[in-house]
Amino acid sequence: MDTAAIAVEKRKHVRHNVLCAVLVAPNGHSHEGYILDLSEGGARVDLVPGWTPTNGTQLRMFFDVPDSDAITLHTQVAWVAIDHMGLQFDPAQEAEIERLLDAAGAVH
């Protein structure tokens, strides 16, 4: 049996491909971007040119919902790639995360 060919998925949550406008804000300076994929644990967001946060940076994520209150989530940067980053949602925000998943059209 070839065990080297077996890949193990380490993610805790199912990811949903989406494309939704979002604002991310470190220290009150907001940056526009897009959520590229979304799960109950976090999101992959594109990076705007000229801004590269570091791992562990605390960010607020704002998502505008038509005909409802905007969704605000507290996150931290889990990883950074060339043109996108992974954000991990802080704990105890389940209701807002559920609203975001619903508003973004992520089926779960």
Biopython code that builds the backbone (N, CA, C, O; Angstrom):
import numpy as np
from Bio.PDB.StructureBuilder import StructureBuilder

atoms = [
    (1, "MET", "N", (0.840, -1.187, 0.000)),
    (1, "MET", "CA", (0.000, 0.000, 0.000)),
    (1, "MET", "C", (0.880, 1.243, 0.000)),
    (1, "MET", "O", (1.817, 1.345, 0.792)),
    (2, "ASP", "N", (0.581, 2.187, -0.886)),
    (2, "ASP", "CA", (1.370, 3.410, -1.032)),
    (2, "ASP", "C", (0.775, 4.504, -0.153)),
    (2, "ASP", "O", (-0.156, 5.194, -0.568)),
    (3, "THR", "N", (1.303, 4.666, 1.048)),
    (3, "THR", "CA", (0.774, 5.672, 1.975)),
    (3, "THR", "C", (1.227, 7.078, 1.626)),
    (3, "THR", "O", (0.636, 8.043, 2.110)),
    (4, "ALA", "N", (2.263, 7.226, 0.798)),
    (4, "ALA", "CA", (2.748, 8.554, 0.424)),
    (4, "ALA", "C", (1.734, 9.302, -0.443)),
    (4, "ALA", "O", (1.750, 10.532, -0.491)),
    (5, "ALA", "N", (0.856, 8.573, -1.125)),
    (5, "ALA", "CA", (-0.115, 9.196, -2.029)),
    (5, "ALA", "C", (-1.375, 9.674, -1.300)),
    (5, "ALA", "O", (-2.218, 10.340, -1.900)),
    (6, "ILE", "N", (-1.510, 9.343, -0.029)),
    (6, "ILE", "CA", (-2.699, 9.724, 0.727)),
    (6, "ILE", "C", (-2.538, 11.145, 1.257)),
    (6, "ILE", "O", (-1.592, 11.436, 1.988)),
    (7, "ALA", "N", (-3.464, 12.030, 0.886)),
    (7, "ALA", "CA", (-3.435, 13.420, 1.364)),
    (7, "ALA", "C", (-4.430, 13.565, 2.507)),
    (7, "ALA", "O", (-5.506, 12.968, 2.485)),
    (8, "VAL", "N", (-4.070, 14.350, 3.489)),
    (8, "VAL", "CA", (-4.925, 14.554, 4.652)),
    (8, "VAL", "C", (-5.405, 15.997, 4.671)),
    (8, "VAL", "O", (-4.594, 16.921, 4.618)),
    (9, "GLU", "N", (-6.710, 16.196, 4.745)),
    (9, "GLU", "CA", (-7.300, 17.537, 4.848)),
    (9, "GLU", "C", (-7.240, 17.959, 6.309)),
    (9, "GLU", "O", (-7.774, 17.269, 7.177)),
    (10, "LYS", "N", (-6.593, 19.089, 6.586)),
    (10, "LYS", "CA", (-6.405, 19.541, 7.961)),
    (10, "LYS", "C", (-7.400, 20.613, 8.386)),
    (10, "LYS", "O", (-7.447, 20.977, 9.561)),
    (11, "ARG", "N", (-8.197, 21.124, 7.450)),
    (11, "ARG", "CA", (-9.151, 22.177, 7.793)),
    (11, "ARG", "C", (-10.293, 21.620, 8.615)),
    (11, "ARG", "O", (-10.744, 20.494, 8.403)),
    (12, "LYS", "N", (-10.756, 22.433, 9.562)),
    (12, "LYS", "CA", (-11.863, 22.036, 10.430)),
    (12, "LYS", "C", (-13.217, 22.300, 9.784)),
    (12, "LYS", "O", (-14.197, 21.622, 10.091)),
    (13, "HIS", "N", (-13.273, 23.299, 8.878)),
    (13, "HIS", "CA", (-14.545, 23.744, 8.317)),
    (13, "HIS", "C", (-14.531, 23.664, 6.793)),
    (13, "HIS", "O", (-13.495, 23.853, 6.156)),
    (14, "VAL", "N", (-15.685, 23.386, 6.228)),
    (14, "VAL", "CA", (-15.841, 23.345, 4.782)),
    (14, "VAL", "C", (-15.739, 24.760, 4.230)),
    (14, "VAL", "O", (-16.330, 25.692, 4.776)),
    (15, "ARG", "N", (-14.986, 24.915, 3.144)),
    (15, "ARG", "CA", (-14.839, 26.223, 2.500)),
    (15, "ARG", "C", (-15.822, 26.336, 1.351)),
    (15, "ARG", "O", (-16.094, 25.372, 0.636)),
    (16, "HIS", "N", (-16.354, 27.561, 1.192)),
    (16, "HIS", "CA", (-17.295, 27.865, 0.122)),
    (16, "HIS", "C", (-16.692, 28.960, -0.745)),
    (16, "HIS", "O", (-16.302, 30.010, -0.235)),
    (17, "ASN", "N", (-16.613, 28.725, -2.048)),
    (17, "ASN", "CA", (-16.127, 29.759, -2.966)),
    (17, "ASN", "C", (-17.188, 30.842, -3.095)),
    (17, "ASN", "O", (-18.346, 30.548, -3.392)),
    (18, "VAL", "N", (-16.803, 32.073, -2.876)),
    (18, "VAL", "CA", (-17.699, 33.222, -2.997)),
    (18, "VAL", "C", (-16.897, 34.358, -3.621)),
    (18, "VAL", "O", (-15.677, 34.264, -3.753)),
    (19, "LEU", "N", (-17.571, 35.412, -3.997)),
    (19, "LEU", "CA", (-16.903, 36.628, -4.437)),
    (19, "LEU", "C", (-17.753, 37.785, -3.942)),
    (19, "LEU", "O", (-18.750, 38.149, -4.566)),
    (20, "CYS", "N", (-17.347, 38.363, -2.805)),
    (20, "CYS", "CA", (-18.138, 39.399, -2.142)),
    (20, "CYS", "C", (-17.233, 40.550, -1.723)),
    (20, "CYS", "O", (-16.142, 40.334, -1.197)),
    (21, "ALA", "N", (-17.696, 41.776, -1.961)),
    (21, "ALA", "CA", (-16.946, 42.952, -1.529)),
    (21, "ALA", "C", (-16.908, 43.021, -0.009)),
    (21, "ALA", "O", (-17.879, 42.677, 0.665)),
    (22, "VAL", "N", (-15.779, 43.467, 0.519)),
    (22, "VAL", "CA", (-15.590, 43.553, 1.965)),
    (22, "VAL", "C", (-14.597, 44.680, 2.258)),
    (22, "VAL", "O", (-13.775, 45.034, 1.412)),
    (23, "LEU", "N", (-14.686, 45.231, 3.457)),
    (23, "LEU", "CA", (-13.680, 46.164, 3.953)),
    (23, "LEU", "C", (-12.950, 45.488, 5.097)),
    (23, "LEU", "O", (-13.580, 44.866, 5.953)),
    (24, "VAL", "N", (-11.635, 45.600, 5.122)),
    (24, "VAL", "CA", (-10.851, 45.132, 6.261)),
    (24, "VAL", "C", (-10.111, 46.331, 6.821)),
    (24, "VAL", "O", (-9.607, 47.169, 6.072)),
    (25, "ALA", "N", (-10.048, 46.409, 8.143)),
    (25, "ALA", "CA", (-9.497, 47.617, 8.764)),
    (25, "ALA", "C", (-8.558, 47.288, 9.913)),
    (25, "ALA", "O", (-8.991, 46.810, 10.962)),
    (26, "PRO", "N", (-7.267, 47.546, 9.711)),
    (26, "PRO", "CA", (-6.342, 47.532, 10.832)),
    (26, "PRO", "C", (-6.199, 48.959, 11.357)),
    (26, "PRO", "O", (-5.972, 49.876, 10.567)),
    (27, "ASN", "N", (-6.321, 49.164, 12.616)),
    (27, "ASN", "CA", (-6.094, 50.481, 13.224)),
    (27, "ASN", "C", (-6.915, 51.600, 12.593)),
    (27, "ASN", "O", (-6.440, 52.732, 12.502)),
    (28, "GLY", "N", (-8.134, 51.306, 12.156)),
    (28, "GLY", "CA", (-9.018, 52.340, 11.642)),
    (28, "GLY", "C", (-8.838, 52.723, 10.190)),
    (28, "GLY", "O", (-9.645, 53.489, 9.665)),
    (29, "HIS", "N", (-7.804, 52.218, 9.513)),
    (29, "HIS", "CA", (-7.589, 52.523, 8.098)),
    (29, "HIS", "C", (-8.160, 51.373, 7.274)),
    (29, "HIS", "O", (-7.610, 50.271, 7.287)),
    (30, "SER", "N", (-9.258, 51.617, 6.556)),
    (30, "SER", "CA", (-9.911, 50.514, 5.857)),
    (30, "SER", "C", (-9.334, 50.302, 4.463)),
    (30, "SER", "O", (-8.863, 51.233, 3.810)),
    (31, "HIS", "N", (-9.387, 49.050, 4.032)),
    (31, "HIS", "CA", (-8.940, 48.633, 2.709)),
    (31, "HIS", "C", (-10.067, 47.834, 2.073)),
    (31, "HIS", "O", (-10.606, 46.915, 2.690)),
    (32, "GLU", "N", (-10.428, 48.182, 0.834)),
    (32, "GLU", "CA", (-11.454, 47.438, 0.117)),
    (32, "GLU", "C", (-10.850, 46.163, -0.438)),
    (32, "GLU", "O", (-9.681, 46.131, -0.822)),
    (33, "GLY", "N", (-11.653, 45.119, -0.476)),
    (33, "GLY", "CA", (-11.194, 43.863, -1.033)),
    (33, "GLY", "C", (-12.362, 42.965, -1.344)),
    (33, "GLY", "O", (-13.518, 43.389, -1.321)),
    (34, "TYR", "N", (-12.049, 41.718, -1.637)),
    (34, "TYR", "CA", (-13.076, 40.726, -1.932)),
    (34, "TYR", "C", (-12.807, 39.462, -1.127)),
    (34, "TYR", "O", (-11.669, 39.007, -1.009)),
    (35, "ILE", "N", (-13.881, 38.906, -0.576)),
    (35, "ILE", "CA", (-13.801, 37.578, 0.035)),
    (35, "ILE", "C", (-13.791, 36.590, -1.124)),
    (35, "ILE", "O", (-14.679, 36.624, -1.976)),
    (36, "LEU", "N", (-12.794, 35.711, -1.161)),
    (36, "LEU", "CA", (-12.661, 34.722, -2.227)),
    (36, "LEU", "C", (-13.215, 33.370, -1.821)),
    (36, "LEU", "O", (-13.799, 32.660, -2.639)),
    (37, "ASP", "N", (-13.032, 33.018, -0.571)),
    (37, "ASP", "CA", (-13.719, 31.846, -0.030)),
    (37, "ASP", "C", (-13.963, 32.051, 1.448)),
    (37, "ASP", "O", (-13.322, 32.879, 2.095)),
    (38, "LEU", "N", (-14.904, 31.279, 1.972)),
    (38, "LEU", "CA", (-15.450, 31.543, 3.292)),
    (38, "LEU", "C", (-15.791, 30.239, 3.980)),
    (38, "LEU", "O", (-16.281, 29.305, 3.346)),
    (39, "SER", "N", (-15.531, 30.173, 5.281)),
    (39, "SER", "CA", (-15.927, 29.023, 6.096)),
    (39, "SER", "C", (-16.361, 29.533, 7.460)),
    (39, "SER", "O", (-16.291, 30.733, 7.725)),
    (40, "GLU", "N", (-16.800, 28.649, 8.310)),
    (40, "GLU", "CA", (-17.189, 29.041, 9.665)),
    (40, "GLU", "C", (-15.995, 29.530, 10.475)),
    (40, "GLU", "O", (-16.170, 30.236, 11.469)),
    (41, "GLY", "N", (-14.792, 29.166, 10.065)),
    (41, "GLY", "CA", (-13.599, 29.536, 10.813)),
    (41, "GLY", "C", (-12.843, 30.744, 10.296)),
    (41, "GLY", "O", (-12.023, 31.323, 11.009)),
    (42, "GLY", "N", (-13.122, 31.132, 9.034)),
    (42, "GLY", "CA", (-12.371, 32.248, 8.497)),
    (42, "GLY", "C", (-12.674, 32.501, 7.037)),
    (42, "GLY", "O", (-13.635, 31.970, 6.481)),
    (43, "ALA", "N", (-11.834, 33.328, 6.423)),
    (43, "ALA", "CA", (-12.042, 33.724, 5.034)),
    (43, "ALA", "C", (-10.708, 33.940, 4.346)),
    (43, "ALA", "O", (-9.706, 34.275, 4.977)),
    (44, "ARG", "N", (-10.722, 33.738, 3.025)),
    (44, "ARG", "CA", (-9.574, 34.104, 2.197)),
    (44, "ARG", "C", (-9.978, 35.385, 1.477)),
    (44, "ARG", "O", (-11.001, 35.430, 0.794)),
    (45, "VAL", "N", (-9.160, 36.428, 1.637)),
    (45, "VAL", "CA", (-9.477, 37.760, 1.119)),
    (45, "VAL", "C", (-8.319, 38.227, 0.245)),
    (45, "VAL", "O", (-7.153, 38.034, 0.589)),
    (46, "ASP", "N", (-8.653, 38.852, -0.903)),
    (46, "ASP", "CA", (-7.578, 39.362, -1.753)),
    (46, "ASP", "C", (-6.915, 40.557, -1.087)),
    (46, "ASP", "O", (-7.523, 41.237, -0.260)),
    (47, "LEU", "N", (-5.671, 40.804, -1.449)),
    (47, "LEU", "CA", (-4.909, 41.929, -0.908)),
    (47, "LEU", "C", (-4.913, 43.080, -1.896)),
    (47, "LEU", "O", (-4.753, 42.883, -3.100)),
    (48, "VAL", "N", (-5.098, 44.283, -1.374)),
    (48, "VAL", "CA", (-5.002, 45.463, -2.229)),
    (48, "VAL", "C", (-3.522, 45.771, -2.460)),
    (48, "VAL", "O", (-2.703, 45.569, -1.564)),
    (49, "PRO", "N", (-3.176, 46.254, -3.645)),
    (49, "PRO", "CA", (-1.768, 46.590, -3.912)),
    (49, "PRO", "C", (-1.245, 47.629, -2.913)),
    (49, "PRO", "O", (-1.940, 48.585, -2.567)),
    (50, "GLY", "N", (-0.030, 47.422, -2.470)),
    (50, "GLY", "CA", (0.606, 48.378, -1.570)),
    (50, "GLY", "C", (0.353, 48.139, -0.096)),
    (50, "GLY", "O", (0.833, 48.906, 0.739)),
    (51, "TRP", "N", (-0.389, 47.094, 0.247)),
    (51, "TRP", "CA", (-0.657, 46.810, 1.659)),
    (51, "TRP", "C", (-0.490, 45.321, 1.905)),
    (51, "TRP", "O", (-1.184, 44.501, 1.303)),
    (52, "THR", "N", (0.429, 44.978, 2.786)),
    (52, "THR", "CA", (0.652, 43.582, 3.147)),
    (52, "THR", "C", (0.731, 43.472, 4.666)),
    (52, "THR", "O", (1.740, 43.853, 5.259)),
    (53, "PRO", "N", (-0.323, 42.957, 5.306)),
    (53, "PRO", "CA", (-0.297, 42.798, 6.758)),
    (53, "PRO", "C", (0.618, 41.639, 7.151)),
    (53, "PRO", "O", (0.990, 40.818, 6.312)),
    (54, "THR", "N", (0.967, 41.582, 8.404)),
    (54, "THR", "CA", (1.791, 40.482, 8.898)),
    (54, "THR", "C", (0.909, 39.476, 9.630)),
    (54, "THR", "O", (-0.183, 39.805, 10.092)),
    (55, "ASN", "N", (1.400, 38.256, 9.727)),
    (55, "ASN", "CA", (0.671, 37.221, 10.460)),
    (55, "ASN", "C", (0.384, 37.691, 11.875)),
    (55, "ASN", "O", (1.246, 38.272, 12.535)),
    (56, "GLY", "N", (-0.834, 37.436, 12.336)),
    (56, "GLY", "CA", (-1.221, 37.816, 13.687)),
    (56, "GLY", "C", (-1.839, 39.201, 13.798)),
    (56, "GLY", "O", (-2.367, 39.557, 14.851)),
    (57, "THR", "N", (-1.780, 39.998, 12.714)),
    (57, "THR", "CA", (-2.382, 41.336, 12.747)),
    (57, "THR", "C", (-3.878, 41.228, 13.020)),
    (57, "THR", "O", (-4.572, 40.436, 12.384)),
    (58, "GLN", "N", (-4.367, 42.014, 13.952)),
    (58, "GLN", "CA", (-5.797, 42.050, 14.271)),
    (58, "GLN", "C", (-6.493, 42.961, 13.257)),
    (58, "GLN", "O", (-6.060, 44.091, 13.033)),
    (59, "LEU", "N", (-7.566, 42.469, 12.650)),
    (59, "LEU", "CA", (-8.331, 43.237, 11.678)),
    (59, "LEU", "C", (-9.813, 43.152, 12.000)),
    (59, "LEU", "O", (-10.288, 42.153, 12.541)),
    (60, "ARG", "N", (-10.531, 44.201, 11.666)),
    (60, "ARG", "CA", (-11.992, 44.122, 11.663)),
    (60, "ARG", "C", (-12.411, 43.973, 10.216)),
    (60, "ARG", "O", (-11.838, 44.605, 9.329)),
    (61, "MET", "N", (-13.416, 43.134, 9.974)),
    (61, "MET", "CA", (-13.926, 42.897, 8.641)),
    (61, "MET", "C", (-15.358, 43.397, 8.602)),
    (61, "MET", "O", (-16.176, 43.014, 9.438)),
    (62, "PHE", "N", (-15.667, 44.258, 7.629)),
    (62, "PHE", "CA", (-17.007, 44.838, 7.501)),
    (62, "PHE", "C", (-17.637, 44.353, 6.201)),
    (62, "PHE", "O", (-17.038, 44.458, 5.131)),
    (63, "PHE", "N", (-18.848, 43.825, 6.307)),
    (63, "PHE", "CA", (-19.572, 43.322, 5.157)),
    (63, "PHE", "C", (-20.937, 43.991, 5.135)),
    (63, "PHE", "O", (-21.716, 43.845, 6.077)),
    (64, "ASP", "N", (-21.231, 44.723, 4.068)),
    (64, "ASP", "CA", (-22.490, 45.452, 3.951)),
    (64, "ASP", "C", (-23.586, 44.508, 3.471)),
    (64, "ASP", "O", (-23.434, 43.839, 2.449)),
    (65, "VAL", "N", (-24.686, 44.457, 4.210)),
    (65, "VAL", "CA", (-25.820, 43.610, 3.863)),
    (65, "VAL", "C", (-26.977, 44.510, 3.446)),
    (65, "VAL", "O", (-27.443, 45.323, 4.245)),
    (66, "PRO", "N", (-27.450, 44.378, 2.202)),
    (66, "PRO", "CA", (-28.585, 45.207, 1.780)),
    (66, "PRO", "C", (-29.799, 44.974, 2.680)),
    (66, "PRO", "O", (-30.093, 43.840, 3.058)),
    (67, "ASP", "N", (-30.490, 46.043, 3.013)),
    (67, "ASP", "CA", (-31.711, 45.993, 3.831)),
    (67, "ASP", "C", (-31.508, 45.391, 5.221)),
    (67, "ASP", "O", (-32.444, 44.840, 5.801)),
    (68, "SER", "N", (-30.284, 45.494, 5.760)),
    (68, "SER", "CA", (-30.012, 44.962, 7.097)),
    (68, "SER", "C", (-28.789, 45.682, 7.662)),
    (68, "SER", "O", (-28.120, 46.444, 6.964)),
    (69, "ASP", "N", (-28.515, 45.427, 8.930)),
    (69, "ASP", "CA", (-27.320, 45.992, 9.554)),
    (69, "ASP", "C", (-26.068, 45.340, 8.969)),
    (69, "ASP", "O", (-26.064, 44.151, 8.652)),
    (70, "ALA", "N", (-25.015, 46.129, 8.831)),
    (70, "ALA", "CA", (-23.740, 45.600, 8.348)),
    (70, "ALA", "C", (-23.208, 44.557, 9.332)),
    (70, "ALA", "O", (-23.515, 44.591, 10.524)),
    (71, "ILE", "N", (-22.417, 43.645, 8.813)),
    (71, "ILE", "CA", (-21.800, 42.603, 9.634)),
    (71, "ILE", "C", (-20.368, 43.033, 9.932)),
    (71, "ILE", "O", (-19.612, 43.365, 9.019)),
    (72, "THR", "N", (-19.999, 43.026, 11.204)),
    (72, "THR", "CA", (-18.635, 43.328, 11.615)),
    (72, "THR", "C", (-18.077, 42.109, 12.339)),
    (72, "THR", "O", (-18.683, 41.604, 13.283)),
    (73, "LEU", "N", (-16.921, 41.646, 11.889)),
    (73, "LEU", "CA", (-16.269, 40.502, 12.524)),
    (73, "LEU", "C", (-14.852, 40.879, 12.926)),
    (73, "LEU", "O", (-14.166, 41.614, 12.216)),
    (74, "HIS", "N", (-14.427, 40.372, 14.059)),
    (74, "HIS", "CA", (-13.051, 40.545, 14.515)),
    (74, "HIS", "C", (-12.266, 39.327, 14.033)),
    (74, "HIS", "O", (-12.675, 38.182, 14.229)),
    (75, "THR", "N", (-11.125, 39.607, 13.395)),
    (75, "THR", "CA", (-10.314, 38.544, 12.809)),
    (75, "THR", "C", (-8.845, 38.790, 13.121)),
    (75, "THR", "O", (-8.454, 39.831, 13.648)),
    (76, "GLN", "N", (-8.058, 37.793, 12.775)),
    (76, "GLN", "CA", (-6.611, 37.990, 12.782)),
    (76, "GLN", "C", (-6.043, 37.321, 11.543)),
    (76, "GLN", "O", (-6.585, 36.328, 11.057)),
    (77, "VAL", "N", (-4.953, 37.869, 11.036)),
    (77, "VAL", "CA", (-4.313, 37.338, 9.841)),
    (77, "VAL", "C", (-3.636, 36.016, 10.204)),
    (77, "VAL", "O", (-2.759, 35.970, 11.067)),
    (78, "ALA", "N", (-4.058, 34.943, 9.529)),
    (78, "ALA", "CA", (-3.487, 33.615, 9.781)),
    (78, "ALA", "C", (-2.296, 33.341, 8.874)),
    (78, "ALA", "O", (-1.339, 32.679, 9.277)),
    (79, "TRP", "N", (-2.359, 33.854, 7.641)),
    (79, "TRP", "CA", (-1.276, 33.686, 6.674)),
    (79, "TRP", "C", (-1.409, 34.725, 5.574)),
    (79, "TRP", "O", (-2.489, 35.271, 5.349)),
    (80, "VAL", "N", (-0.304, 34.994, 4.890)),
    (80, "VAL", "CA", (-0.289, 35.965, 3.800)),
    (80, "VAL", "C", (0.424, 35.336, 2.606)),
    (80, "VAL", "O", (1.511, 34.775, 2.749)),
    (81, "ALA", "N", (-0.197, 35.432, 1.425)),
    (81, "ALA", "CA", (0.403, 34.984, 0.169)),
    (81, "ALA", "C", (0.666, 36.229, -0.692)),
    (81, "ALA", "O", (0.538, 37.352, -0.206)),
    (82, "ILE", "N", (1.025, 36.039, -1.937)),
    (82, "ILE", "CA", (1.379, 37.167, -2.799)),
    (82, "ILE", "C", (0.221, 38.142, -2.979)),
    (82, "ILE", "O", (0.409, 39.353, -2.854)),
    (83, "ASP", "N", (-0.980, 37.629, -3.273)),
    (83, "ASP", "CA", (-2.090, 38.522, -3.580)),
    (83, "ASP", "C", (-3.352, 38.258, -2.760)),
    (83, "ASP", "O", (-4.420, 38.781, -3.079)),
    (84, "HIS", "N", (-3.235, 37.464, -1.724)),
    (84, "HIS", "CA", (-4.374, 37.209, -0.847)),
    (84, "HIS", "C", (-3.887, 36.792, 0.539)),
    (84, "HIS", "O", (-2.712, 36.485, 0.740)),
    (85, "MET", "N", (-4.828, 36.789, 1.493)),
    (85, "MET", "CA", (-4.482, 36.431, 2.869)),
    (85, "MET", "C", (-5.593, 35.582, 3.465)),
    (85, "MET", "O", (-6.734, 35.606, 3.004)),
    (86, "GLY", "N", (-5.241, 34.844, 4.482)),
    (86, "GLY", "CA", (-6.217, 34.062, 5.227)),
    (86, "GLY", "C", (-6.517, 34.757, 6.543)),
    (86, "GLY", "O", (-5.610, 35.107, 7.298)),
    (87, "LEU", "N", (-7.804, 34.953, 6.809)),
    (87, "LEU", "CA", (-8.231, 35.560, 8.071)),
    (87, "LEU", "C", (-8.928, 34.515, 8.917)),
    (87, "LEU", "O", (-9.766, 33.761, 8.421)),
    (88, "GLN", "N", (-8.586, 34.470, 10.181)),
    (88, "GLN", "CA", (-9.230, 33.564, 11.126)),
    (88, "GLN", "C", (-10.176, 34.389, 11.980)),
    (88, "GLN", "O", (-9.781, 35.405, 12.551)),
    (89, "PHE", "N", (-11.441, 33.943, 12.066)),
    (89, "PHE", "CA", (-12.412, 34.654, 12.882)),
    (89, "PHE", "C", (-12.111, 34.435, 14.357)),
    (89, "PHE", "O", (-11.800, 33.317, 14.770)),
    (90, "ASP", "N", (-12.204, 35.500, 15.155)),
    (90, "ASP", "CA", (-12.067, 35.375, 16.594)),
    (90, "ASP", "C", (-13.245, 34.559, 17.134)),
    (90, "ASP", "O", (-14.306, 34.534, 16.510)),
    (91, "PRO", "N", (-13.079, 33.890, 18.283)),
    (91, "PRO", "CA", (-14.157, 33.079, 18.855)),
    (91, "PRO", "C", (-15.354, 33.931, 19.303)),
    (91, "PRO", "O", (-15.262, 35.154, 19.411)),
    (92, "ALA", "N", (-16.449, 33.266, 19.554)),
    (92, "ALA", "CA", (-17.675, 33.851, 20.122)),
    (92, "ALA", "C", (-18.337, 34.876, 19.204)),
    (92, "ALA", "O", (-18.855, 35.893, 19.665)),
    (93, "GLN", "N", (-18.314, 34.596, 17.891)),
    (93, "GLN", "CA", (-18.999, 35.456, 16.928)),
    (93, "GLN", "C", (-19.919, 34.628, 16.030)),
    (93, "GLN", "O", (-20.188, 35.009, 14.891)),
    (94, "GLU", "N", (-20.394, 33.506, 16.541)),
    (94, "GLU", "CA", (-21.135, 32.544, 15.741)),
    (94, "GLU", "C", (-22.322, 33.160, 15.009)),
    (94, "GLU", "O", (-22.540, 32.863, 13.834)),
    (95, "ALA", "N", (-23.090, 34.011, 15.681)),
    (95, "ALA", "CA", (-24.281, 34.597, 15.056)),
    (95, "ALA", "C", (-23.904, 35.474, 13.866)),
    (95, "ALA", "O", (-24.559, 35.418, 12.825)),
    (96, "GLU", "N", (-22.858, 36.280, 14.007)),
    (96, "GLU", "CA", (-22.430, 37.143, 12.908)),
    (96, "GLU", "C", (-21.805, 36.323, 11.772)),
    (96, "GLU", "O", (-22.006, 36.641, 10.600)),
    (97, "ILE", "N", (-21.060, 35.284, 12.107)),
    (97, "ILE", "CA", (-20.475, 34.416, 11.087)),
    (97, "ILE", "C", (-21.586, 33.738, 10.295)),
    (97, "ILE", "O", (-21.502, 33.635, 9.071)),
    (98, "GLU", "N", (-22.616, 33.278, 10.978)),
    (98, "GLU", "CA", (-23.768, 32.651, 10.323)),
    (98, "GLU", "C", (-24.459, 33.644, 9.391)),
    (98, "GLU", "O", (-24.854, 33.279, 8.283)),
    (99, "ARG", "N", (-24.607, 34.885, 9.826)),
    (99, "ARG", "CA", (-25.197, 35.929, 8.975)),
    (99, "ARG", "C", (-24.344, 36.151, 7.733)),
    (99, "ARG", "O", (-24.876, 36.296, 6.632)),
    (100, "LEU", "N", (-23.019, 36.179, 7.902)),
    (100, "LEU", "CA", (-22.121, 36.385, 6.769)),
    (100, "LEU", "C", (-22.220, 35.231, 5.781)),
    (100, "LEU", "O", (-22.317, 35.455, 4.574)),
    (101, "LEU", "N", (-22.197, 34.002, 6.279)),
    (101, "LEU", "CA", (-22.315, 32.838, 5.400)),
    (101, "LEU", "C", (-23.612, 32.898, 4.597)),
    (101, "LEU", "O", (-23.625, 32.615, 3.399)),
    (102, "ASP", "N", (-24.689, 33.266, 5.262)),
    (102, "ASP", "CA", (-25.990, 33.371, 4.606)),
    (102, "ASP", "C", (-25.993, 34.495, 3.572)),
    (102, "ASP", "O", (-26.418, 34.298, 2.433)),
    (103, "ALA", "N", (-25.517, 35.674, 3.973)),
    (103, "ALA", "CA", (-25.536, 36.846, 3.093)),
    (103, "ALA", "C", (-24.617, 36.659, 1.879)),
    (103, "ALA", "O", (-24.902, 37.183, 0.802)),
    (104, "ALA", "N", (-23.526, 35.923, 2.048)),
    (104, "ALA", "CA", (-22.571, 35.704, 0.965)),
    (104, "ALA", "C", (-23.010, 34.570, 0.042)),
    (104, "ALA", "O", (-22.383, 34.324, -0.989)),
    (105, "GLY", "N", (-24.085, 33.886, 0.414)),
    (105, "GLY", "CA", (-24.578, 32.782, -0.421)),
    (105, "GLY", "C", (-23.804, 31.490, -0.246)),
    (105, "GLY", "O", (-23.865, 30.610, -1.104)),
    (106, "ALA", "N", (-23.080, 31.366, 0.851)),
    (106, "ALA", "CA", (-22.337, 30.139, 1.134)),
    (106, "ALA", "C", (-23.318, 29.103, 1.699)),
    (106, "ALA", "O", (-23.907, 29.304, 2.761)),
    (107, "VAL", "N", (-23.474, 28.030, 0.993)),
    (107, "VAL", "CA", (-24.403, 26.979, 1.416)),
    (107, "VAL", "C", (-23.686, 26.071, 2.390)),
    (107, "VAL", "O", (-22.584, 25.599, 2.111)),
    (108, "HIS", "N", (-24.297, 25.825, 3.516)),
    (108, "HIS", "CA", (-23.676, 24.944, 4.515)),
    (108, "HIS", "C", (-24.673, 23.986, 5.091)),
    (108, "HIS", "O", (-24.324, 23.171, 5.945)),
]
sb = StructureBuilder()
sb.init_structure("model")
sb.init_model(0)
sb.init_chain("A")
sb.init_seg("    ")
for serial, (resi, resn, name, xyz) in enumerate(atoms, 1):
    if name == "N":
        sb.init_residue(resn, " ", resi, " ")
    sb.init_atom(name, np.array(xyz, "f"), 0.0, 1.0, " ", f" {name:<3s}", serial, name[0])
structure = sb.get_structure()
